[in-house]
Amino acid sequence: WSYAKTGHNSSDLFDAAAEEAIKKINTFESQDMANTVWAYATSGHASPDLFNVTADEALKKINTFDSRLLSHIVWAYAQSDHKSPDLFKAVKKINAFNSQDLSNTTLASANVGQTSPDLFDMAAKEAVKNITTSKSQNITNTLWSYAKTGQVSPK
């Protein structure tokens, strides 16, 4: 995480860490998974095998993710342009999302072309509930996500 945050990219370190993380992914908690893929996405270091096993493990533990961690993991997959349709479809704890997490999740989904109608339907309902307390940027990002993916807001 710290290497990614500082912009320092050591390919040897990231490759070795990915190899070890793949072996131990079943011991990772939701925070560990989100932080790991976030670090790879932020650093721009590709590791498709790591992202694949992380998605599989995250799906098994999806109920242990809070909205912030879900939005971070979805953002990391979008930032890395790593497709994981099952992971994106599983993000159904949308009613626990605050407006920032909701905005991040729909924006990330739109950026990688993940157009799960269930996700966007739930996002619309939650956005309407929280519209008066949402920041304008979050509203704008959520609306842009709908436009980009061609989603229609449920009635």
C-alpha positions as CSV (number, residue, x, y, z in Angstrom):
1,W,0.0,0.0,0.0
2,S,2.7,2.5,1.0
3,Y,4.7,1.9,-2.3
4,A,1.5,2.6,-4.3
5,K,0.7,5.7,-2.2
6,T,4.1,7.2,-2.7
7,G,4.2,6.4,-6.4
8,H,7.2,4.1,-6.0
9,N,6.8,1.0,-8.1
10,S,9.2,-1.9,-7.6
11,S,8.3,-4.6,-10.2
12,D,10.2,-7.3,-8.4
13,L,8.5,-6.5,-5.1
14,F,5.0,-6.3,-6.6
15,D,5.6,-9.6,-8.5
16,A,6.8,-11.4,-5.4
17,A,4.0,-10.0,-3.3
18,A,1.4,-11.0,-5.8
19,E,2.8,-14.5,-5.9
20,E,2.7,-14.8,-2.1
21,A,-0.8,-13.2,-1.9
22,I,-2.2,-15.7,-4.4
23,K,-1.0,-18.5,-2.2
24,K,-2.5,-17.0,1.0
25,I,-5.6,-15.3,-0.4
26,N,-7.9,-17.5,1.6
27,T,-6.5,-16.0,4.8
28,F,-7.2,-12.4,3.6
29,E,-9.9,-10.4,5.3
30,S,-12.0,-8.0,3.2
31,Q,-9.8,-5.0,4.2
32,D,-6.7,-7.0,3.1
33,M,-8.2,-7.8,-0.3
34,A,-9.4,-4.2,-0.9
35,N,-6.0,-2.7,0.1
36,T,-4.1,-5.2,-2.0
37,V,-5.9,-4.7,-5.3
38,W,-6.1,-0.9,-4.6
39,A,-2.3,-0.8,-4.3
40,Y,-1.8,-2.7,-7.6
41,A,-4.4,-0.5,-9.3
42,T,-2.9,2.7,-7.9
43,S,0.7,1.7,-8.8
44,G,-0.4,0.6,-12.3
45,H,1.3,-2.8,-11.8
46,A,-0.7,-5.4,-13.6
47,S,-1.3,-8.7,-11.9
48,P,-4.2,-10.5,-13.6
49,D,-3.8,-13.7,-11.6
50,L,-3.9,-11.8,-8.3
51,F,-7.0,-10.0,-9.4
52,N,-8.7,-13.3,-10.5
53,V,-8.1,-15.1,-7.2
54,T,-9.0,-12.0,-5.2
55,A,-12.3,-11.7,-7.1
56,D,-13.0,-15.4,-6.4
57,E,-12.2,-15.0,-2.7
58,A,-14.1,-11.7,-2.4
59,L,-17.2,-13.4,-3.8
60,K,-16.9,-16.0,-1.0
61,K,-16.7,-13.3,1.6
62,I,-18.9,-10.6,0.0
63,N,-21.0,-10.2,3.1
64,T,-17.9,-9.2,5.1
65,F,-17.3,-6.1,3.0
66,D,-18.7,-2.8,4.1
67,S,-19.7,-0.2,1.6
68,R,-16.3,1.6,1.7
69,L,-14.4,-1.6,1.0
70,L,-16.8,-2.6,-1.7
71,S,-16.4,0.7,-3.4
72,H,-12.6,0.5,-3.1
73,I,-12.4,-3.0,-4.6
74,V,-14.7,-2.1,-7.5
75,W,-12.7,1.0,-8.1
76,A,-9.5,-1.0,-8.2
77,Y,-10.9,-3.4,-10.8
78,A,-12.2,-0.5,-12.9
79,Q,-8.9,1.4,-12.6
80,S,-7.0,-1.7,-13.7
81,D,-9.4,-2.5,-16.5
82,H,-9.8,-6.0,-15.0
83,K,-13.1,-7.5,-15.9
84,S,-14.9,-9.4,-13.1
85,P,-18.6,-9.5,-14.0
86,D,-19.5,-11.8,-11.1
87,L,-17.9,-9.5,-8.6
88,F,-19.6,-6.4,-9.9
89,K,-23.0,-8.3,-9.9
90,A,-22.5,-9.4,-6.4
91,V,-22.2,-5.8,-5.1
92,K,-25.7,-5.8,-3.8
93,K,-25.2,-4.3,-0.3
94,I,-26.0,-1.1,-2.0
95,N,-28.5,0.0,0.7
96,A,-25.6,0.2,3.1
97,F,-23.7,2.7,0.9
98,N,-23.3,6.4,1.7
99,S,-23.5,8.8,-1.3
100,Q,-19.7,8.8,-1.8
101,D,-19.4,5.0,-1.9
102,L,-22.5,4.8,-4.1
103,S,-21.0,7.3,-6.5
104,N,-17.6,5.5,-6.6
105,T,-19.2,2.2,-7.2
106,T,-21.5,3.3,-10.1
107,L,-18.7,5.3,-11.6
108,A,-16.3,2.4,-11.5
109,S,-18.9,0.1,-12.9
110,A,-19.6,2.5,-15.8
111,N,-15.9,2.9,-16.5
112,V,-15.4,-0.8,-17.1
113,G,-18.7,-1.4,-18.8
114,Q,-20.3,-3.4,-16.0
115,T,-24.0,-2.7,-16.5
116,S,-25.7,-4.9,-13.9
117,P,-29.3,-3.8,-13.9
118,D,-29.7,-5.0,-10.3
119,L,-26.8,-2.8,-9.2
120,F,-28.0,0.3,-10.9
121,D,-31.6,-0.2,-9.8
122,M,-30.6,-0.5,-6.2
123,A,-28.2,2.5,-6.7
124,A,-31.1,4.6,-8.0
125,K,-33.3,3.8,-5.1
126,E,-30.5,4.6,-2.6
127,A,-29.5,7.8,-4.4
128,V,-33.1,9.0,-4.2
129,K,-33.3,8.3,-0.5
130,N,-30.1,10.3,0.2
131,I,-30.4,13.0,-2.5
132,T,-30.8,15.9,0.1
133,T,-27.6,15.0,1.9
134,S,-25.5,14.1,-1.1
135,K,-22.7,16.3,-2.4
136,S,-23.2,17.7,-5.9
137,Q,-20.1,15.8,-7.2
138,N,-21.6,12.5,-6.0
139,I,-24.9,13.2,-7.6
140,T,-23.1,14.2,-10.9
141,N,-20.9,11.1,-10.9
142,T,-23.9,8.9,-10.3
143,L,-25.9,10.5,-13.1
144,W,-23.0,10.3,-15.4
145,S,-22.7,6.6,-14.7
146,Y,-26.3,6.1,-15.7
147,A,-25.7,8.0,-18.9
148,K,-22.5,6.2,-19.8
149,T,-24.0,2.8,-19.4
150,G,-27.4,3.6,-20.9
151,Q,-29.2,2.6,-17.7
152,V,-32.8,3.7,-17.1
153,S,-33.7,4.6,-13.6
154,P,-36.4,2.3,-12.2
155,K,-39.9,3.8,-11.6
